[in-house]
């Protein structure tokens, strides 16, 4: 179980996170050793984020509740805990109260893997389920971990999972968290929205000694906005910081009349619902190679067949992993963002993307592998995108690339990033 982070009660506008630098296309990426897909060992960068490695997930939620609401909070938890236990992928949870401070509580939960947890925590069902707890909660902090090792006690029961079921090596990367939001604007307002989001004033990037806003990239596809954010340190701390900035509040108020999903940033519940349903978690990130002066950042909004979002995100992650260190790859880094049937991939690429459409689309295998092409064909709604022809053909891949590419609105980096 998890409670929607209290950061939403500050009307955190994560769609307006920015830094104070001028737009740039540069990206930094480290080097890693080439491995078979799914078997990345500890190395510099490489796969630093993955929801698809099969690891069990432990979620730790620290809660500070209002004075005197302990019994109310416990009763609300009792009413919802069996409903949460029925969510697919949920294994167990524990509710704990501090020995020293009766307003401090700890809620831990275990999940079969990251994918079902992310689907649950960003859903309307989750928002509705945990609503009875919200009036008691003053503040929260959510932490999410993959389980790498587990040591059972001497007298543990026979059902304790053995170490062999856990991931063998840690992911290694920099202290950077990636997140994205997606939302739609009213048809006909795209030009005005693009102007607002391309030219707003940037907030102060430094949050504290440990946290800094690094980079934000905004893209448009039809009437859909996608914003990718990179933060060094703690994401929630950064978002709280951004919510207090007058520059951010101004751009949020300017956006409000154009949004298809109405919101009231002065109403914590309305703001929480909007930003939860707009969340598009990073489910896979891989970096390889080194810095290049002509690297550019592009975003791809894939045409997903109904119900195939999770499968496509897995395929793209697998393809990125396999191609990460191909000597002819122009891709320096790639992040897959996914929720429901929305899949976006942000790619840092050297040169003209049209020169290597298979690499840029993460469908390199499709050009020479009928199995990959067939799998991609089932997961992509190419007909709806107006793309005809086999995915083994470069001309088809070029048409798919042209359809999927999002219009860049701004790409800003902090000078210290």
C-alpha positions as CSV (number, residue, x, y, z in Angstrom):
1,X,0.0,0.0,0.0
2,X,1.1,3.6,-0.5
3,X,-0.4,7.0,0.1
4,X,-0.2,9.7,-2.5
5,X,2.8,11.8,-1.5
6,X,1.9,14.9,0.4
7,X,3.9,16.9,-2.1
8,X,0.8,17.1,-4.1
9,X,-0.9,19.1,-1.4
10,X,1.5,21.9,-2.2
11,X,0.1,21.8,-5.7
12,X,3.5,20.7,-7.1
13,X,3.5,21.6,-10.7
14,X,5.9,19.0,-12.1
15,X,5.0,20.0,-15.6
16,X,6.7,23.3,-15.0
17,X,10.0,22.2,-13.5
18,X,12.9,24.0,-15.2
19,X,16.4,25.1,-14.7
20,X,18.0,28.5,-15.2
21,X,20.3,27.7,-18.2
22,X,19.8,28.5,-21.8
23,X,18.5,25.6,-24.0
24,X,21.1,23.1,-25.0
25,X,21.3,19.7,-26.7
26,X,24.4,18.4,-24.9
27,X,24.1,15.2,-22.8
28,X,26.6,13.4,-20.6
29,X,26.8,9.6,-20.6
30,X,29.3,7.2,-19.2
31,X,30.6,3.9,-20.5
32,X,29.6,0.4,-19.6
33,X,30.5,-3.1,-20.6
34,X,28.3,-4.8,-23.1
35,X,26.2,-7.6,-21.7
36,X,23.4,-9.8,-22.8
37,X,19.9,-8.2,-22.3
38,X,18.9,-8.5,-18.7
39,X,22.3,-9.4,-17.3
40,X,24.0,-6.1,-16.8
41,X,26.6,-6.2,-14.1
42,X,28.0,-3.3,-12.0
43,X,29.5,-0.8,-14.4
44,X,29.6,2.9,-14.9
45,X,26.2,3.9,-16.1
46,X,24.8,1.2,-18.4
47,X,21.3,0.3,-17.2
48,X,20.7,2.5,-14.2
49,X,16.9,2.2,-14.1
50,X,14.7,-0.8,-14.9
51,X,11.2,-1.9,-14.0
52,X,11.7,-5.0,-16.0
53,X,14.5,-6.9,-14.3
54,X,12.1,-9.1,-12.3
55,X,13.2,-7.9,-8.9
56,X,10.8,-7.8,-6.1
57,X,10.2,-4.2,-4.9
58,X,10.1,-2.8,-1.3
59,X,8.2,0.5,-0.9
60,X,8.9,2.5,2.3
61,X,6.4,5.2,3.1
62,X,7.2,7.5,6.1
63,X,4.2,9.4,7.3
64,X,3.7,12.2,9.8
65,X,0.1,12.4,10.8
66,X,-1.8,15.2,12.5
67,X,-1.8,15.3,16.3
68,X,-4.6,13.3,17.8
69,X,-5.6,11.5,14.6
70,X,-3.9,8.2,15.5
71,X,-7.0,6.2,16.1
72,X,-8.8,7.7,13.0
73,X,-5.8,6.9,10.9
74,X,-5.6,3.3,12.1
75,X,-9.3,2.8,11.5
76,X,-9.1,4.2,8.0
77,X,-6.2,1.8,7.3
78,X,-8.2,-1.1,8.6
79,X,-11.0,-0.3,6.1
80,X,-8.8,-0.3,3.1
81,X,-5.9,-2.7,3.7
82,X,-7.7,-5.8,2.4
83,X,-8.7,-3.9,-0.8
84,X,-5.0,-3.1,-1.4
85,X,-4.0,-6.7,-0.7
86,X,-6.2,-7.8,-3.7
87,X,-4.2,-5.6,-6.1
88,X,-2.3,-7.7,-8.6
89,X,1.3,-7.9,-7.8
90,X,0.9,-6.9,-4.1
91,X,2.7,-9.3,-1.8
92,X,2.4,-7.8,1.7
93,X,2.5,-4.7,3.8
94,X,3.2,-3.7,7.4
95,X,2.0,-0.6,9.3
96,X,4.3,0.5,12.1
97,X,4.2,3.3,14.7
98,X,7.2,5.1,16.1
99,X,8.3,4.0,19.6
100,X,9.3,7.6,20.4
101,X,6.9,9.9,18.5
102,X,3.2,8.8,18.2
103,X,2.6,11.0,15.1
104,X,5.3,9.2,13.0
105,X,4.3,6.1,11.2
106,X,5.9,3.8,8.7
107,X,4.1,1.8,6.0
108,X,6.2,-0.8,4.1
109,X,4.9,-2.9,1.2
110,X,6.3,-5.6,-1.0
111,X,5.5,-6.1,-4.6
112,X,6.3,-8.9,-7.1
113,X,8.0,-6.4,-9.3
114,X,8.1,-2.7,-10.2
115,X,5.6,-2.7,-13.0
116,X,2.4,-3.6,-11.0
117,X,3.4,-1.2,-8.3
118,X,3.9,1.7,-10.7
119,X,0.6,0.9,-12.4
120,X,-1.2,0.9,-9.1
121,X,0.4,4.0,-7.5
122,X,-0.4,6.2,-10.5
123,X,-4.0,5.0,-11.0
124,X,-7.4,6.5,-10.1
125,X,-8.1,3.4,-8.1
126,X,-5.2,4.1,-5.8
127,X,-6.3,7.7,-5.4
128,X,-9.8,6.7,-4.4
129,X,-8.6,3.9,-2.1
130,X,-6.2,6.0,0.0
131,X,-8.5,9.0,0.2
132,X,-9.8,8.1,3.7
133,X,-6.2,8.5,5.0
134,X,-5.5,11.9,3.5
135,X,-7.2,14.0,6.2
136,X,-4.9,12.5,8.8
137,X,-1.6,12.9,7.0
138,X,0.5,16.0,7.5
139,X,3.5,14.9,5.4
140,X,4.9,11.8,3.7
141,X,8.0,10.6,2.0
142,X,8.0,7.6,-0.3
143,X,11.1,5.5,-1.1
144,X,11.2,2.6,-3.6
145,X,13.8,-0.2,-3.7
146,X,14.6,-3.4,-5.6
147,X,15.3,-6.3,-3.3
148,X,18.9,-7.6,-4.0
149,X,19.6,-9.9,-1.1
150,X,17.5,-11.5,1.6
151,X,18.8,-13.4,4.7
152,X,16.3,-15.6,6.5
153,X,16.5,-16.3,10.2
154,X,17.5,-19.7,11.4
155,X,13.9,-20.5,12.3
156,X,12.3,-19.0,9.1
157,X,9.5,-20.9,7.4
158,X,9.9,-22.9,4.2
159,X,8.3,-20.3,2.0
160,X,11.1,-17.7,2.3
161,X,12.3,-17.0,-1.3
162,X,15.9,-18.1,-1.8
163,X,18.7,-15.7,-2.9
164,X,18.7,-17.4,-6.3
165,X,15.4,-15.5,-7.1
166,X,17.0,-12.1,-6.5
167,X,18.9,-10.0,-8.9
168,X,22.6,-10.9,-8.9
169,X,24.2,-7.5,-9.4
170,X,23.3,-3.9,-8.6
171,X,22.5,-1.3,-11.2
172,X,25.2,1.4,-11.1
173,X,24.7,5.0,-12.3
174,X,24.8,8.6,-11.3
175,X,22.7,10.2,-8.6
176,X,20.0,11.3,-11.1
177,X,16.3,10.6,-11.0
178,X,14.2,10.8,-14.1
179,X,10.5,11.4,-14.3
180,X,7.9,12.6,-16.8
181,X,4.4,14.0,-17.0
182,X,1.9,13.8,-19.8
183,X,-1.3,15.7,-20.3
184,X,-3.5,17.1,-23.1
185,X,-4.6,20.6,-23.9
186,X,-7.7,21.7,-25.7
187,X,-7.5,21.2,-29.4
188,X,-6.8,24.6,-31.1
189,X,-4.8,25.9,-28.1
190,X,-1.6,24.1,-29.1
191,X,0.2,27.2,-30.5
192,X,-0.6,29.3,-27.4
193,X,0.5,26.5,-25.0
194,X,3.7,26.0,-27.0
195,X,4.5,29.7,-26.6
196,X,3.8,29.5,-22.8
197,X,6.0,26.5,-22.3
198,X,8.8,27.6,-24.5
199,X,9.4,31.0,-22.9
200,X,8.5,30.8,-19.2
201,X,11.0,32.1,-16.6
202,X,13.1,29.4,-15.0
203,X,13.2,28.8,-11.2
204,X,16.3,28.6,-9.2
205,X,17.9,25.1,-9.9
206,X,19.6,24.7,-6.6
207,X,17.3,23.1,-4.0
208,X,19.8,22.4,-1.2
209,X,23.3,20.9,-0.8
210,X,22.1,17.5,-1.9
211,X,19.4,18.3,-4.5
212,X,19.4,20.2,-7.8
213,X,17.2,20.5,-10.8
214,X,19.4,19.3,-13.7
215,X,17.4,19.3,-16.9
216,X,13.9,19.6,-18.3
217,X,12.7,18.8,-21.8
218,X,9.3,19.7,-23.1
219,X,7.7,18.2,-26.2
220,X,4.4,18.4,-28.1
221,X,2.6,15.7,-30.2
222,X,-0.8,16.7,-31.5
223,X,-2.4,18.2,-28.4
224,X,-0.4,16.1,-25.9
225,X,2.4,17.6,-23.8
226,X,5.2,15.5,-22.4
227,X,7.8,16.9,-20.0
228,X,10.8,14.9,-19.0
229,X,12.6,16.0,-15.8
230,X,16.1,15.1,-14.4
231,X,16.9,15.8,-10.8
232,X,20.1,15.2,-8.9
233,X,19.2,14.0,-5.4
234,X,15.7,13.6,-4.1
235,X,12.8,14.1,-6.6
236,X,10.1,14.9,-4.0
237,X,12.3,17.6,-2.4
238,X,13.0,19.1,-5.8
239,X,9.3,19.2,-6.6
240,X,8.4,20.9,-3.3
241,X,11.0,23.5,-4.1
242,X,9.6,24.1,-7.6
243,X,6.1,24.4,-6.2
244,X,7.1,27.4,-4.1
245,X,8.6,29.4,-7.1
246,X,6.6,32.3,-8.3
247,X,7.8,31.7,-11.9
248,X,6.3,28.2,-11.8
249,X,3.0,29.3,-10.3
250,X,2.7,31.9,-13.1
251,X,3.1,29.4,-15.9
252,X,0.7,27.0,-14.2
253,X,-2.0,29.6,-14.0
254,X,-1.4,30.5,-17.6
255,X,-1.8,26.8,-18.6
256,X,-5.0,26.2,-16.6
257,X,-7.5,27.5,-19.2
258,X,-6.1,25.3,-21.9
259,X,-6.0,21.9,-20.1
260,X,-8.5,19.2,-21.1
261,X,-8.5,17.9,-17.5
262,X,-9.6,20.7,-15.3
263,X,-7.7,21.3,-12.0
264,X,-7.7,23.8,-9.1
265,X,-4.2,24.2,-7.8
266,X,-5.6,25.8,-4.6
267,X,-7.4,22.6,-3.9
268,X,-5.0,19.9,-2.7
269,X,-7.2,17.0,-3.8
270,X,-7.7,18.4,-7.3
271,X,-3.9,19.1,-7.6
272,X,-3.0,15.6,-6.3
273,X,-5.4,13.9,-8.7
274,X,-4.1,15.9,-11.7
275,X,-0.4,15.2,-11.1
276,X,-0.9,11.6,-10.2
277,X,-2.8,10.9,-13.4
278,X,-0.3,12.8,-15.4
279,X,2.7,10.9,-14.0
280,X,4.7,8.8,-16.5
281,X,7.4,7.0,-14.6
282,X,10.8,6.2,-16.1
283,X,10.8,2.4,-16.4
284,X,14.1,1.9,-18.1
285,X,17.2,4.1,-18.7
286,X,20.4,3.1,-20.4
287,X,23.5,5.2,-21.2
288,X,26.6,4.4,-23.2
289,X,29.5,6.0,-25.0
290,X,30.8,9.4,-24.2
291,X,29.9,13.1,-24.7
292,X,29.6,14.4,-28.2
293,X,29.3,18.0,-29.2
294,X,26.5,17.5,-31.7
295,X,24.3,15.3,-29.4
296,X,20.6,16.3,-29.6
297,X,17.6,15.2,-27.5
298,X,14.5,14.0,-29.2
299,X,11.3,12.4,-27.9
300,X,9.2,9.7,-29.5
301,X,5.5,9.1,-28.9
302,X,4.8,5.6,-30.0
303,X,1.5,4.6,-31.6
304,X,0.5,1.8,-29.2
305,X,-2.0,-1.0,-30.0
306,X,-4.8,-1.1,-27.4
307,X,-3.6,-2.9,-24.2
308,X,0.0,-3.2,-25.5
309,X,1.7,-0.4,-23.6
310,X,3.5,-2.6,-21.1
311,X,4.6,-5.0,-23.8
312,X,6.0,-2.3,-26.0
313,X,7.8,-0.6,-23.1
314,X,9.5,-4.0,-22.3
315,X,10.4,-4.5,-26.0
316,X,12.0,-1.0,-26.2
317,X,13.9,-1.6,-23.0
318,X,15.2,-4.9,-24.2
319,X,16.2,-3.4,-27.6
320,X,18.0,-0.4,-25.9
321,X,19.9,-2.8,-23.6
322,X,21.0,-5.0,-26.5
323,X,22.1,-2.1,-28.7
324,X,23.7,0.1,-26.0
325,X,27.2,-0.6,-27.1
326,X,26.9,-1.4,-30.8
327,X,29.8,0.5,-32.4
328,X,27.6,2.0,-35.1
329,X,24.8,3.2,-32.8
330,X,24.3,7.0,-32.7
331,X,22.3,6.7,-29.4
332,X,24.1,7.9,-26.3
333,X,21.3,7.5,-23.8
334,X,17.6,6.5,-23.9
335,X,14.9,6.6,-21.3
336,X,11.6,4.7,-21.7
337,X,8.6,6.3,-19.9
338,X,5.3,4.4,-19.6
339,X,1.9,4.4,-18.2
340,X,-1.2,2.6,-19.4
341,X,-1.0,2.6,-23.2
342,X,1.2,5.7,-23.4
343,X,4.9,5.0,-24.2
344,X,7.4,7.8,-24.7
345,X,11.1,7.3,-25.3
346,X,13.5,10.2,-24.8
347,X,16.7,9.7,-26.8
348,X,20.0,11.6,-26.9
349,X,21.4,10.9,-30.3
350,X,24.5,12.0,-32.3
351,X,23.9,13.3,-35.9
352,X,20.7,13.2,-37.9
353,X,18.1,10.7,-36.5
354,X,16.9,9.9,-40.0
355,X,20.4,8.4,-40.8
356,X,19.7,5.5,-38.3
357,X,15.9,5.1,-37.8
358,X,16.2,1.5,-36.5
359,X,18.6,2.5,-33.7
360,X,16.7,5.7,-32.9
361,X,13.3,3.8,-32.7
362,X,14.9,1.0,-30.7
363,X,13.8,-1.4,-33.4
364,X,17.2,-2.2,-34.7
365,X,16.5,-5.9,-34.7
366,X,13.4,-5.4,-36.7
367,X,15.4,-4.6,-39.8
368,X,17.0,-8.1,-39.9
369,X,15.0,-10.2,-37.5
370,X,11.5,-11.3,-38.5
371,X,10.7,-12.2,-34.9
372,X,11.4,-8.7,-33.6
373,X,9.5,-7.2,-36.4
374,X,6.5,-9.5,-35.8
375,X,6.5,-8.6,-32.1
376,X,6.8,-4.9,-32.8
377,X,4.0,-5.2,-35.3
378,X,1.7,-6.7,-32.7
379,X,2.5,-4.0,-30.2
380,X,2.4,-0.9,-32.5
381,X,-0.7,0.5,-34.1
382,X,0.9,1.3,-37.4
383,X,-2.4,1.6,-39.2
384,X,-3.7,4.3,-36.9
385,X,-0.4,6.1,-37.5
386,X,-0.8,5.9,-41.2
387,X,2.4,3.8,-41.6
388,X,2.3,1.0,-44.1
389,X,4.9,-1.6,-45.0
390,X,6.9,-4.1,-43.1
391,X,9.0,-3.0,-40.1
392,X,12.0,-4.8,-41.7
393,X,12.1,-2.0,-44.3
394,X,14.1,1.2,-43.6
395,X,11.6,3.3,-45.5
396,X,8.8,2.0,-43.2
397,X,10.9,2.8,-40.2
398,X,11.6,6.3,-41.5
399,X,7.8,6.9,-41.8
400,X,7.3,5.6,-38.3
401,X,10.0,7.8,-37.0
402,X,8.5,10.9,-38.6
403,X,5.1,10.1,-37.1
404,X,6.5,9.4,-33.6
405,X,8.8,12.3,-33.3
406,X,7.5,15.0,-31.0
407,X,7.9,18.7,-31.5
408,X,10.5,20.1,-29.1
409,X,9.4,23.1,-27.1
410,X,12.4,23.6,-24.9
411,X,15.4,21.8,-23.5
412,X,17.1,23.4,-20.5
413,X,20.0,22.4,-18.4
414,X,21.5,23.7,-15.2
415,X,25.0,25.1,-15.6
416,X,26.3,22.7,-12.9
417,X,24.8,19.6,-14.6
